[in-house]
């Protein structure tokens, strides 16, 4: 059996060639940007399909994206730029979230039962 690895970039190129968006990469039915209602409908459908029980929103996705970038070593200034924050103070919120995650890490040594 032949397995073909397809990247997100490959998928986006196929999508772009097929749909030929004019102004936004993902446009509504009649062009232009998606409405907030449409975005929420897409997120709700995807979260149900993925069997996610928590309430998901665009803000939560944005927050998770930034937190994962930080946890994976991305410089805070790059995250600030990606999120469009004018002040680093706004972006620094994510450092506290990342620190809380680090503090919850359990060392494998602590899991060894020596009794």
Secondary structure by P-SEA (a helix, b strand, c coil): cbbbbbcaaaaaaaaaaacccccccccccccccccaaaaaaaaaaaaaaacccccccaaaaaaaaaaaaaaacccaaaaaaaaccccccccaaaaaaaaaaaaaccccccccccc
